[in-house]
Amino acid sequence: MSRRELFKNLNELCRGLDDKYNINCGGCCYVAAVLAEQFENCNIPFTVIHYDKYSCHYAIRVCDRIINRCDYSFKEIVYDNFMSSDDLYDTYDDGAWNEMYDTRNNKIVKSKIKSLFKKYENRGKRFCNGRCRS
């Protein structure tokens, strides 16, 4: 399995989580933090993307892919190369977010994301070497 498949599956998972739990209505920063944490664990470089114009949205860029872009492609993009997962968790904890997202779903959301990473890690450690490959 390739990284491209991992990134595709992460985006599919995020769409499903948004449909079921409204992660992009108040939980996107938390999702970005969990994704960042998993990429850090695999030593995969990433960039945090903060869409901020009329509303706020966080996503993660890995290689040439944006994970959990949602429909924010038309918004102004601010890149922050220095945010870690800890920074994102702090931002999430300190922020005021849309209340459509129920924070009681955080454990489920984190578990599903971690499970997908574990599935790919178990298929081969080549995903965790810090380089972008298909």
OpenMM code with the backbone's topology and positions (N, CA, C; nanometers):
from openmm import Vec3, app, unit

residues = "MET SER ARG ARG GLU LEU PHE LYS ASN LEU ASN GLU LEU CYS ARG GLY LEU ASP ASP LYS TYR ASN ILE ASN CYS GLY GLY CYS CYS TYR VAL ALA ALA VAL LEU ALA GLU GLN PHE GLU ASN CYS ASN ILE PRO PHE THR VAL ILE HIS TYR ASP LYS TYR SER CYS HIS TYR ALA ILE ARG VAL CYS ASP ARG ILE ILE ASN ARG CYS ASP TYR SER PHE LYS GLU ILE VAL TYR ASP ASN PHE MET SER SER ASP ASP LEU TYR ASP THR TYR ASP ASP GLY ALA TRP ASN GLU MET TYR ASP THR ARG ASN ASN LYS ILE VAL LYS SER LYS ILE LYS SER LEU PHE LYS LYS TYR GLU ASN ARG GLY LYS ARG PHE CYS ASN GLY ARG CYS ARG SER".split()
positions = [
    Vec3(0.0841, -0.1183, 0.0000),
    Vec3(0.0000, 0.0000, 0.0000),
    Vec3(0.0888, 0.1250, 0.0000),
    Vec3(0.0436, 0.2256, -0.0665),
    Vec3(0.1249, 0.3459, -0.0824),
    Vec3(0.0790, 0.4563, 0.0120),
    Vec3(0.1629, 0.5564, 0.0250),
    Vec3(0.1230, 0.6751, 0.1014),
    Vec3(0.0038, 0.7421, 0.0369),
    Vec3(0.0024, 0.7426, -0.0951),
    Vec3(-0.1100, 0.8031, -0.1673),
    Vec3(-0.2412, 0.7398, -0.1215),
    Vec3(-0.2412, 0.6076, -0.1042),
    Vec3(-0.3610, 0.5392, -0.0554),
    Vec3(-0.3923, 0.5784, 0.0888),
    Vec3(-0.2888, 0.5928, 0.1702),
    Vec3(-0.3103, 0.6379, 0.3081),
    Vec3(-0.3765, 0.7744, 0.3080),
    Vec3(-0.3234, 0.8683, 0.2300),
    Vec3(-0.3779, 1.0038, 0.2272),
    Vec3(-0.5217, 1.0033, 0.1744),
    Vec3(-0.5464, 0.9236, 0.0714),
    Vec3(-0.6820, 0.9119, 0.0168),
    Vec3(-0.7770, 0.8565, 0.1228),
    Vec3(-0.7332, 0.7519, 0.1929),
    Vec3(-0.8175, 0.6921, 0.2962),
    Vec3(-0.8401, 0.7871, 0.4135),
    Vec3(-0.7389, 0.8678, 0.4459),
    Vec3(-0.7581, 0.9673, 0.5526),
    Vec3(-0.8642, 1.0693, 0.5120),
    Vec3(-0.8588, 1.1148, 0.3877),
    Vec3(-0.9607, 1.2095, 0.3412),
    Vec3(-1.0996, 1.1467, 0.3399),
    Vec3(-1.1085, 1.0209, 0.2980),
    Vec3(-1.2371, 0.9512, 0.3008),
    Vec3(-1.2868, 0.9370, 0.4446),
    Vec3(-1.1958, 0.9032, 0.5356),
    Vec3(-1.2323, 0.8924, 0.6764),
    Vec3(-1.2826, 1.0257, 0.7298),
    Vec3(-1.2124, 1.1329, 0.6971),
    Vec3(-1.2535, 1.2658, 0.7440),
    Vec3(-1.3913, 1.3036, 0.6903),
    Vec3(-1.4182, 1.2703, 0.5644),
    Vec3(-1.5519, 1.2973, 0.5092),
    Vec3(-1.6581, 1.2189, 0.5859),
    Vec3(-1.6291, 1.0937, 0.6152),
    Vec3(-1.7220, 1.0111, 0.6920),
    Vec3(-1.7411, 1.0629, 0.8334),
    Vec3(-1.6319, 1.1060, 0.8961),
    Vec3(-1.6412, 1.1613, 1.0315),
    Vec3(-1.7195, 1.2921, 1.0320),
    Vec3(-1.7046, 1.3695, 0.9253),
    Vec3(-1.7813, 1.4930, 0.9158),
    Vec3(-1.9298, 1.4625, 0.8983),
    Vec3(-1.9614, 1.3650, 0.8148),
    Vec3(-2.1019, 1.3269, 0.7958),
    Vec3(-2.1651, 1.2789, 0.9261),
    Vec3(-2.0898, 1.1994, 1.0015),
    Vec3(-2.1449, 1.1381, 1.1232),
    Vec3(-2.1348, 1.2268, 1.2471),
    Vec3(-2.0218, 1.3006, 1.2614),
    Vec3(-1.9950, 1.3738, 1.3855),
    Vec3(-1.9785, 1.5246, 1.3674),
    Vec3(-1.9912, 1.5755, 1.2459),
    Vec3(-1.9740, 1.7193, 1.2197),
    Vec3(-1.8368, 1.7713, 1.2614),
    Vec3(-1.7312, 1.6984, 1.2277),
    Vec3(-1.5976, 1.7409, 1.2713),
    Vec3(-1.5574, 1.8758, 1.2145),
    Vec3(-1.6146, 1.9133, 1.1004),
    Vec3(-1.5777, 2.0405, 1.0392),
    Vec3(-1.6699, 2.1544, 1.0810),
    Vec3(-1.7421, 2.1320, 1.1864),
    Vec3(-1.8267, 2.2361, 1.2472),
    Vec3(-1.7878, 2.2515, 1.3927),
    Vec3(-1.6575, 2.2668, 1.4161),
    Vec3(-1.6075, 2.2887, 1.5513),
    Vec3(-1.5012, 2.1912, 1.5972),
    Vec3(-1.4703, 2.0899, 1.5172),
    Vec3(-1.3709, 1.9915, 1.5577),
    Vec3(-1.2515, 1.9805, 1.4648),
    Vec3(-1.2444, 2.0675, 1.3635),
    Vec3(-1.1372, 2.0554, 1.2632),
    Vec3(-0.9986, 2.0762, 1.3246),
    Vec3(-0.9869, 2.1633, 1.4215),
    Vec3(-0.8571, 2.1862, 1.4853),
    Vec3(-0.8152, 2.0623, 1.5639),
    Vec3(-0.9118, 1.9983, 1.6295),
    Vec3(-0.8818, 1.8749, 1.7016),
    Vec3(-0.8374, 1.7661, 1.6038),
    Vec3(-0.9087, 1.7525, 1.4933),
    Vec3(-0.8731, 1.6532, 1.3913),
    Vec3(-0.7332, 1.6824, 1.3371),
    Vec3(-0.7033, 1.8081, 1.3101),
    Vec3(-0.5697, 1.8458, 1.2624),
    Vec3(-0.4634, 1.8088, 1.3660),
    Vec3(-0.4928, 1.8277, 1.4940),
    Vec3(-0.3975, 1.7928, 1.5997),
    Vec3(-0.3727, 1.6427, 1.6025),
    Vec3(-0.4787, 1.5641, 1.5915),
    Vec3(-0.4639, 1.4179, 1.5916),
    Vec3(-0.3853, 1.3722, 1.4685),
    Vec3(-0.4185, 1.4274, 1.3530),
    Vec3(-0.3443, 1.3933, 1.2312),
    Vec3(-0.1967, 1.4311, 1.2460),
    Vec3(-0.1702, 1.5515, 1.2948),
    Vec3(-0.0318, 1.5969, 1.3135),
    Vec3(0.0429, 1.5033, 1.4081),
    Vec3(-0.0220, 1.4641, 1.5160),
    Vec3(0.0397, 1.3733, 1.6125),
    Vec3(0.0789, 1.2408, 1.5461),
    Vec3(-0.0088, 1.1879, 1.4625),
    Vec3(0.0201, 1.0614, 1.3951),
    Vec3(0.1323, 1.0781, 1.2927),
    Vec3(0.1310, 1.1876, 1.2198),
    Vec3(0.2399, 1.2123, 1.1247),
    Vec3(0.3726, 1.2299, 1.1987),
    Vec3(0.3711, 1.2975, 1.3124),
    Vec3(0.4932, 1.3111, 1.3935),
    Vec3(0.5425, 1.1736, 1.4384),
    Vec3(0.4500, 1.0884, 1.4827),
    Vec3(0.4880, 0.9541, 1.5276),
    Vec3(0.5531, 0.8732, 1.4167),
    Vec3(0.5124, 0.8989, 1.2933),
    Vec3(0.5692, 0.8290, 1.1771),
    Vec3(0.6842, 0.9063, 1.1134),
    Vec3(0.7205, 1.0203, 1.1738),
    Vec3(0.8285, 1.1030, 1.1192),
    Vec3(0.7993, 1.1455, 0.9757),
    Vec3(0.6725, 1.1782, 0.9496),
    Vec3(0.6308, 1.2259, 0.8180),
    Vec3(0.6125, 1.3770, 0.8275),
    Vec3(0.6882, 1.4550, 0.7519),
    Vec3(0.6763, 1.6004, 0.7593),
    Vec3(0.5391, 1.6484, 0.7098),
    Vec3(0.4898, 1.7515, 0.7735),
    Vec3(0.3589, 1.8069, 0.7398),
    Vec3(0.3600, 1.9568, 0.7641),
    Vec3(0.2602, 2.0230, 0.7116),
    Vec3(0.2399, 2.1660, 0.7336),
    Vec3(0.0958, 2.1856, 0.7775),
    Vec3(0.0761, 2.2728, 0.8733),
    Vec3(-0.0584, 2.3072, 0.9183),
    Vec3(-0.1111, 2.4176, 0.8272),
    Vec3(-0.2332, 2.3999, 0.7811),
    Vec3(-0.2987, 2.5012, 0.7004),
    Vec3(-0.4142, 2.5583, 0.7811),
    Vec3(-0.4175, 2.6894, 0.7868),
    Vec3(-0.5250, 2.7597, 0.8582),
    Vec3(-0.5983, 2.8454, 0.7569),
    Vec3(-0.7195, 2.8057, 0.7248),
    Vec3(-0.8033, 2.8843, 0.6343),
    Vec3(-0.8757, 2.9867, 0.7209),
    Vec3(-0.8603, 3.1133, 0.6886),
    Vec3(-0.9204, 3.2149, 0.7737),
    Vec3(-0.9621, 3.3346, 0.6899),
    Vec3(-1.0895, 3.3467, 0.6657),
    Vec3(-1.1419, 3.4634, 0.5978),
    Vec3(-1.2766, 3.4988, 0.6602),
    Vec3(-1.3778, 3.4196, 0.6280),
    Vec3(-1.5098, 3.4424, 0.6878),
    Vec3(-1.5374, 3.3450, 0.8008),
    Vec3(-1.4675, 3.2344, 0.7969),
    Vec3(-1.4768, 3.1348, 0.9026),
    Vec3(-1.3382, 3.0742, 0.9193),
    Vec3(-1.3243, 2.9832, 1.0104),
    Vec3(-1.1939, 2.9267, 1.0432),
    Vec3(-1.1955, 2.7767, 1.0162),
    Vec3(-1.0879, 2.7251, 0.9574),
    Vec3(-1.0761, 2.5817, 0.9346),
    Vec3(-0.9286, 2.5439, 0.9386),
    Vec3(-0.8991, 2.4303, 0.9984),
    Vec3(-0.7634, 2.3768, 1.0034),
    Vec3(-0.7568, 2.2475, 0.9239),
    Vec3(-0.6475, 2.2305, 0.8520),
    Vec3(-0.6215, 2.1090, 0.7753),
    Vec3(-0.4711, 2.0831, 0.7792),
    Vec3(-0.4305, 1.9711, 0.7243),
    Vec3(-0.2892, 1.9320, 0.7230),
    Vec3(-0.2461, 1.9068, 0.5797),
    Vec3(-0.1332, 1.9655, 0.5409),
    Vec3(-0.0728, 1.9369, 0.4103),
    Vec3(0.0405, 1.8379, 0.4326),
    Vec3(0.0374, 1.7305, 0.3535),
    Vec3(0.1435, 1.6304, 0.3536),
    Vec3(0.1793, 1.6066, 0.2079),
    Vec3(0.3068, 1.6268, 0.1771),
    Vec3(0.3521, 1.6176, 0.0375),
    Vec3(0.2663, 1.7112, -0.0463),
    Vec3(0.1961, 1.6579, -0.1437),
    Vec3(0.1139, 1.7416, -0.2316),
    Vec3(-0.0349, 1.7279, -0.1994),
    Vec3(-0.0679, 1.6709, -0.0855),
    Vec3(-0.2068, 1.6464, -0.0474),
    Vec3(-0.2469, 1.7319, 0.0722),
    Vec3(-0.3740, 1.7692, 0.0741),
    Vec3(-0.4297, 1.8361, 0.1915),
    Vec3(-0.5300, 1.7408, 0.2533),
    Vec3(-0.5073, 1.7088, 0.3790),
    Vec3(-0.5933, 1.6160, 0.4509),
    Vec3(-0.7001, 1.6965, 0.5264),
    Vec3(-0.8239, 1.6598, 0.5049),
    Vec3(-0.9426, 1.7253, 0.5619),
    Vec3(-0.9579, 1.8693, 0.5139),
    Vec3(-0.9423, 1.8872, 0.3845),
    Vec3(-0.9596, 2.0199, 0.3237),
    Vec3(-1.1027, 2.0676, 0.3413),
    Vec3(-1.1973, 1.9755, 0.3372),
    Vec3(-1.3396, 2.0106, 0.3413),
    Vec3(-1.3693, 2.0907, 0.2150),
    Vec3(-1.4490, 2.1922, 0.2215),
    Vec3(-1.4786, 2.2721, 0.1021),
    Vec3(-1.4212, 2.4131, 0.1161),
    Vec3(-1.3078, 2.4229, 0.1827),
    Vec3(-1.2465, 2.5523, 0.2101),
    Vec3(-1.1434, 2.5932, 0.1058),
    Vec3(-1.1447, 2.5321, -0.0106),
    Vec3(-1.0428, 2.5623, -0.1104),
    Vec3(-1.0534, 2.7053, -0.1631),
    Vec3(-1.1680, 2.7683, -0.1491),
    Vec3(-1.1854, 2.9039, -0.2008),
    Vec3(-1.1433, 3.0099, -0.1001),
    Vec3(-1.1088, 2.9715, 0.0189),
    Vec3(-1.0736, 3.0665, 0.1242),
    Vec3(-0.9255, 3.1040, 0.1173),
    Vec3(-0.8933, 3.2124, 0.1808),
    Vec3(-0.7533, 3.2527, 0.1959),
    Vec3(-0.6817, 3.1467, 0.2788),
    Vec3(-0.5600, 3.1131, 0.2403),
    Vec3(-0.4844, 3.0093, 0.3104),
    Vec3(-0.3651, 3.0719, 0.3810),
    Vec3(-0.3472, 3.0373, 0.5058),
    Vec3(-0.2305, 3.0804, 0.5823),
    Vec3(-0.1555, 2.9543, 0.6226),
    Vec3(-0.0285, 2.9443, 0.5821),
    Vec3(0.0525, 2.8285, 0.6166),
    Vec3(0.1343, 2.8596, 0.7409),
    Vec3(0.1442, 2.7629, 0.8289),
    Vec3(0.2255, 2.7797, 0.9478),
    Vec3(0.3178, 2.6587, 0.9586),
    Vec3(0.4443, 2.6779, 0.9280),
    Vec3(0.5390, 2.5667, 0.9274),
    Vec3(0.5880, 2.5275, 1.0658),
    Vec3(0.5504, 2.6010, 1.1680),
    Vec3(0.6082, 2.5773, 1.2997),
    Vec3(0.5095, 2.5185, 1.3987),
    Vec3(0.3902, 2.4842, 1.3586),
    Vec3(0.2929, 2.4276, 1.4508),
    Vec3(0.3132, 2.2772, 1.4632),
    Vec3(0.3172, 2.2315, 1.5859),
    Vec3(0.3260, 2.0886, 1.6145),
    Vec3(0.1874, 2.0409, 1.6583),
    Vec3(0.1761, 1.9126, 1.6819),
    Vec3(0.0489, 1.8615, 1.7327),
    Vec3(0.0181, 1.9230, 1.8691),
    Vec3(0.1200, 1.9425, 1.9530),
    Vec3(0.0972, 2.0062, 2.0836),
    Vec3(0.0427, 2.1480, 2.0672),
    Vec3(0.0977, 2.2226, 1.9704),
    Vec3(0.0475, 2.3578, 1.9430),
    Vec3(-0.0991, 2.3530, 1.9009),
    Vec3(-0.1329, 2.2566, 1.8172),
    Vec3(-0.2712, 2.2439, 1.7710),
    Vec3(-0.3649, 2.2044, 1.8842),
    Vec3(-0.3208, 2.1120, 1.9697),
    Vec3(-0.4037, 2.0759, 2.0857),
    Vec3(-0.4257, 2.1985, 2.1752),
    Vec3(-0.3204, 2.2780, 2.1950),
    Vec3(-0.3352, 2.4002, 2.2753),
    Vec3(-0.4317, 2.4983, 2.2096),
    Vec3(-0.4192, 2.5150, 2.0790),
    Vec3(-0.5103, 2.6032, 2.0052),
    Vec3(-0.6534, 2.5549, 2.0198),
    Vec3(-0.6718, 2.4249, 2.0085),
    Vec3(-0.8059, 2.3675, 2.0224),
    Vec3(-0.8601, 2.3896, 2.1639),
    Vec3(-0.7767, 2.3626, 2.2646),
    Vec3(-0.8209, 2.3778, 2.4034),
    Vec3(-0.8536, 2.5224, 2.4379),
    Vec3(-0.7807, 2.6170, 2.3792),
    Vec3(-0.7988, 2.7588, 2.4110),
    Vec3(-0.9036, 2.8285, 2.3257),
    Vec3(-0.9462, 2.7658, 2.2167),
    Vec3(-1.0329, 2.8330, 2.1204),
    Vec3(-1.1805, 2.8217, 2.1536),
    Vec3(-1.2559, 2.9060, 2.0890),
    Vec3(-1.4021, 2.9004, 2.0934),
    Vec3(-1.4468, 2.8446, 1.9586),
    Vec3(-1.5115, 2.7302, 1.9583),
    Vec3(-1.5433, 2.6589, 1.8361),
    Vec3(-1.6934, 2.6442, 1.8187),
    Vec3(-1.7325, 2.6152, 1.6971),
    Vec3(-1.8727, 2.5906, 1.6646),
    Vec3(-1.9236, 2.4757, 1.7515),
    Vec3(-2.0368, 2.4958, 1.8130),
    Vec3(-2.0892, 2.3967, 1.9069),
    Vec3(-2.1647, 2.2827, 1.8397),
    Vec3(-2.1722, 2.2838, 1.7054),
    Vec3(-2.2354, 2.1704, 1.6365),
    Vec3(-2.1546, 2.0427, 1.6600),
    Vec3(-2.0230, 2.0571, 1.6747),
    Vec3(-1.9389, 1.9411, 1.7027),
    Vec3(-1.9458, 1.9106, 1.8515),
    Vec3(-1.9794, 1.7877, 1.8835),
    Vec3(-1.9887, 1.7433, 2.0226),
    Vec3(-1.8521, 1.6897, 2.0655),
    Vec3(-1.7876, 1.7578, 2.1575),
    Vec3(-1.6524, 1.7203, 2.2003),
    Vec3(-1.6485, 1.5816, 2.2661),
    Vec3(-1.7637, 1.5289, 2.3030),
    Vec3(-1.7659, 1.3920, 2.3576),
    Vec3(-1.7266, 1.2901, 2.2510),
    Vec3(-1.7239, 1.3318, 2.1252),
    Vec3(-1.6833, 1.2429, 2.0161),
    Vec3(-1.5323, 1.2422, 1.9937),
    Vec3(-1.4582, 1.3235, 2.0684),
    Vec3(-1.3127, 1.3317, 2.0476),
    Vec3(-1.2446, 1.1951, 2.0570),
    Vec3(-1.2816, 1.1145, 2.1556),
    Vec3(-1.2165, 0.9839, 2.1713),
    Vec3(-1.2445, 0.8931, 2.0527),
    Vec3(-1.3674, 0.8953, 2.0034),
    Vec3(-1.4032, 0.8126, 1.8879),
    Vec3(-1.3259, 0.8593, 1.7644),
    Vec3(-1.3242, 0.9900, 1.7423),
    Vec3(-1.2560, 1.0472, 1.6263),
    Vec3(-1.1071, 1.0122, 1.6304),
    Vec3(-1.0449, 1.0323, 1.7462),
    Vec3(-0.9024, 1.0017, 1.7598),
    Vec3(-0.8759, 0.8530, 1.7379),
    Vec3(-0.9614, 0.7700, 1.7925),
    Vec3(-0.9455, 0.6257, 1.7789),
    Vec3(-0.9540, 0.5823, 1.6328),
    Vec3(-1.0464, 0.6377, 1.5580),
    Vec3(-1.0628, 0.6008, 1.4170),
    Vec3(-0.9417, 0.6449, 1.3336),
    Vec3(-0.8905, 0.7641, 1.3617),
    Vec3(-0.7729, 0.8129, 1.2889),
    Vec3(-0.6507, 0.7275, 1.3236),
    Vec3(-0.6301, 0.7023, 1.4527),
    Vec3(-0.5161, 0.6201, 1.4945),
    Vec3(-0.5260, 0.4793, 1.4365),
    Vec3(-0.6466, 0.4264, 1.4300),
    Vec3(-0.6674, 0.2929, 1.3762),
    Vec3(-0.6258, 0.2850, 1.2296),
    Vec3(-0.6571, 0.3880, 1.1529),
    Vec3(-0.6183, 0.3896, 1.0120),
    Vec3(-0.4662, 0.3943, 0.9980),
    Vec3(-0.4000, 0.4767, 1.0794),
    Vec3(-0.2535, 0.4813, 1.0759),
    Vec3(-0.1945, 0.3466, 1.1153),
    Vec3(-0.2499, 0.2837, 1.2177),
    Vec3(-0.1988, 0.1548, 1.2636),
    Vec3(-0.2130, 0.0499, 1.1539),
    Vec3(-0.3237, 0.0538, 1.0820),
    Vec3(-0.3450, -0.0391, 0.9704),
    Vec3(-0.2330, -0.0261, 0.8679),
    Vec3(-0.1955, 0.0965, 0.8357),
    Vec3(-0.0892, 0.1179, 0.7372),
    Vec3(0.0485, 0.0870, 0.7947),
    Vec3(0.0694, 0.1175, 0.9221),
    Vec3(0.1981, 0.0836, 0.9836),
    Vec3(0.2181, -0.0667, 0.9843),
    Vec3(0.1121, -0.1391, 1.0103),
    Vec3(0.1222, -0.2852, 1.0146),
    Vec3(0.1469, -0.3455, 0.8772),
    Vec3(0.1138, -0.2727, 0.7724),
    Vec3(0.1342, -0.3226, 0.6359),
    Vec3(0.2771, -0.2982, 0.5883),
    Vec3(0.3518, -0.2185, 0.6622),
    Vec3(0.4909, -0.1945, 0.6217),
    Vec3(0.5432, -0.0666, 0.6822),
    Vec3(0.6595, -0.0728, 0.7361),
    Vec3(0.7204, 0.0428, 0.8010),
    Vec3(0.7691, 0.1466, 0.7016),
    Vec3(0.7571, 0.1208, 0.5719),
    Vec3(0.8047, 0.2168, 0.4719),
    Vec3(0.7296, 0.3484, 0.4775),
    Vec3(0.6135, 0.3530, 0.5445),
    Vec3(0.5388, 0.4773, 0.5568),
    Vec3(0.6010, 0.5706, 0.6590),
    Vec3(0.6853, 0.5165, 0.7424),
    Vec3(0.7347, 0.5950, 0.8553),
    Vec3(0.8824, 0.6272, 0.8408),
    Vec3(0.9235, 0.6687, 0.7228),
    Vec3(1.0642, 0.7007, 0.7050),
    Vec3(1.0874, 0.8467, 0.6717),
    Vec3(0.9805, 0.9284, 0.6709),
    Vec3(0.9966, 1.0711, 0.6543),
    Vec3(1.0066, 1.1201, 0.5112),
    Vec3(0.9949, 1.0349, 0.4104),
    Vec3(1.0013, 1.0798, 0.2712),
    Vec3(0.8663, 1.0580, 0.2041),
    Vec3(0.8373, 1.1408, 0.1064),
    Vec3(0.7132, 1.1269, 0.0312),
    Vec3(0.7357, 1.0324, -0.0852),
    Vec3(0.6634, 0.9237, -0.0850),
    Vec3(0.6671, 0.8301, -0.1960),
    Vec3(0.5242, 0.7883, -0.2275),
    Vec3(0.4996, 0.7507, -0.3499),
    Vec3(0.3672, 0.7019, -0.3892),
    Vec3(0.3508, 0.5585, -0.3458),
] * unit.nanometer
topology = app.Topology()
chain = topology.addChain("A")
for resn in residues:
    res = topology.addResidue(resn, chain)
    for name in ("N", "CA", "C"):
        topology.addAtom(name, app.Element.getBySymbol(name[0]), res)
